[in-house]
Amino acid sequence: SIITIVAMIVSIAMLSWAMRTLPVGTAYAVWTGIGAVGAAITGILLLGESASPARLLSLGLIVAGIIGLKLSTH
């Protein structure tokens, strides 16, 4: 759908923007992590997927990893 195409274009544009200030490996890892967390949250909120404590903890660990990557980048 048009929403998917727009979201993909915005996503790639934001990756390109992030790569101006972050190393490629960090930028790609952050981009991938945000996509994974976003997909899981969308599944929970819109598709009725399980929001078990283990799943939420796992998502939190991904977010913590993203923050750690950003903070450790010089």
C-alpha positions in Angstrom: 0.0 0.0 0.0 1.0 3.6 -0.3 1.5 3.8 3.5 4.1 1.0 3.3 6.0 2.7 0.5 6.1 6.0 2.3 7.2 4.3 5.5 10.0 2.5 3.6 11.2 5.8 2.0 11.2 7.6 5.3 13.0 4.7 6.9 15.8 4.7 4.3 16.0 8.5 4.4 16.5 8.4 8.2 19.2 5.7 7.9 21.0 7.9 5.4 20.7 10.9 7.8 22.0 8.8 10.7 25.0 7.7 8.7 26.1 11.3 8.5 27.0 11.3 12.2 27.3 7.6 13.1 29.6 4.9 11.8 27.9 2.7 9.2 27.8 -0.4 11.5 26.3 1.5 14.4 23.8 3.3 12.2 22.7 0.0 10.5 22.4 -1.8 13.9 20.3 1.0 15.3 18.1 1.1 12.2 17.6 -2.7 12.3 16.9 -2.6 16.1 14.3 0.1 15.8 12.6 -1.7 13.0 12.5 -4.9 15.0 11.1 -3.2 18.1 8.6 -1.2 16.0 7.4 -4.4 14.3 7.0 -6.2 17.6 5.1 -3.2 19.2 2.9 -2.9 16.2 2.1 -6.6 16.5 1.2 -6.2 20.2 -0.9 -3.1 19.8 -2.6 -3.7 16.5 -2.6 -7.4 15.9 -3.2 -8.8 19.4 0.1 -10.6 19.7 1.3 -11.7 23.1 2.8 -9.0 25.4 4.3 -11.6 27.8 6.9 -10.3 30.4 9.6 -12.3 28.6 8.8 -10.6 25.3 8.6 -7.1 26.8 11.9 -7.7 28.6 13.5 -8.8 25.3 12.3 -5.7 23.6 13.7 -3.6 26.5 17.1 -5.3 26.0 17.1 -4.4 22.3 16.3 -0.8 23.2 19.1 -0.8 25.8 21.5 -2.2 23.2 20.5 0.6 20.8 21.1 3.2 23.5 24.4 1.6 24.4 25.5 1.7 20.8 24.6 5.3 20.4 26.3 6.3 23.7 29.5 4.4 22.9 29.9 6.0 19.5 32.6 8.7 19.4 
